[in-house]
């Protein structure tokens, strides 16, 4: 239906604009002869093609423009009172798509996407591990794979602690890793 309306709109609009342009041109240069039928049809066809090309370019730009919804891709601030205690269950930020976990080494912000096929990996509180429901990958508190088909540990997001104890997680900076290194954790004193 849209294509039909677009075509009809182009067929109606282009001749009107062409005639207005011809009238203005004729008013300026009254001594020139009137345009031939061939020139008129060429201008109508080129105008129609131009209108369709502009519509396609506009639709492409509209569809490819990133849709920023939620906090993912920006910096998320977690207040000091919501930072989990050491060895407690992780803090879950659904809009930022990460887990903030406090281990003896410090804080880690684990991207909750499984490196195997991209499933969301939930925290299993009874086992104190992350269990991927899709293909059975299991990750420990550091995000390191302990079982399953995943090729590597869970990805990390950049973590900073400000002077007042609030934690800032940059969800736009995701780092892949091959193993856990204690230097990846950010020290945190509550």
Residue pairs with C-beta under 8 A, 6 or more apart in sequence:
6 52
6 55
10 48
10 51
10 52
11 48
13 51
14 44
14 47
14 48
14 51
15 44
17 47
18 40
18 43
18 44
18 47
22 35
22 40
25 32
26 32
26 34
35 43
70 95
70 96
71 93
71 95
71 96
71 171
72 95
72 96
72 97
72 171
73 171
73 172
74 170
74 171
74 172
75 168
75 169
75 170
75 171
75 172
76 93
76 95
76 96
76 98
76 168
76 169
76 171
77 166
77 167
77 168
77 169
78 91
78 93
78 100
78 166
78 167
78 168
78 169
79 166
80 164
80 165
80 166
80 167
80 190
82 91
83 91
83 100
83 102
83 107
83 165
83 167
83 188
83 190
84 90
84 91
84 100
84 101
84 102
85 102
85 190
86 102
86 103
86 104
87 102
87 103
87 104
87 141
88 102
89 123
89 125
90 99
90 100
90 101
90 102
90 110
90 123
91 99
91 100
91 101
92 99
92 123
93 99
93 100
93 169
96 169
96 171
97 111
97 112
97 113
97 171
98 109
98 110
98 111
98 112
98 157
98 169
98 171
99 109
99 110
99 112
99 123
99 130
100 107
100 108
100 109
100 159
100 167
100 169
101 107
101 108
101 110
101 141
101 143
102 188
103 141
103 142
103 185
105 142
105 182
105 185
105 187
106 185
106 186
106 187
106 188
107 159
107 161
107 167
107 185
107 186
107 187
107 188
108 142
108 143
108 156
108 159
108 184
108 185
108 186
109 156
109 157
109 158
109 159
109 169
110 130
110 139
110 143
110 154
110 155
110 156
110 157
111 154
111 155
111 156
111 157
111 174
112 120
112 121
112 122
112 154
113 119
113 120
113 121
113 154
113 155
114 120
114 121
114 132
114 134
114 135
114 137
114 150
114 154
115 150
115 151
115 152
115 153
115 154
115 155
115 176
116 132
116 134
116 135
116 137
116 148
116 149
116 150
116 151
117 134
117 135
119 132
119 133
119 134
119 135
121 130
121 131
121 132
121 137
121 139
121 154
122 130
122 131
122 133
123 129
123 130
124 130
124 131
128 141
129 138
129 139
129 140
129 141
129 146
130 138
130 139
130 140
130 143
130 154
131 137
131 138
132 138
132 139
132 148
132 150
135 148
135 149
135 150
136 147
136 148
136 149
137 145
137 147
137 148
137 149
137 150
138 145
138 146
138 147
138 148
139 145
139 146
139 150
139 153
139 154
140 146
142 153
142 180
143 153
143 154
143 155
143 156
143 180
144 153
144 154
144 179
144 180
145 152
145 153
145 154
152 176
152 177
152 178
153 177
153 178
153 179
153 180
155 174
155 175
155 176
155 177
156 174
156 175
156 177
156 184
157 169
157 170
157 171
157 173
157 174
157 175
158 169
158 170
158 173
158 175
159 167
159 168
159 169
159 170
159 186
160 167
160 168
160 170
160 186
161 167
161 168
161 186
161 187
161 188
162 168
165 189
165 190
167 188
177 184
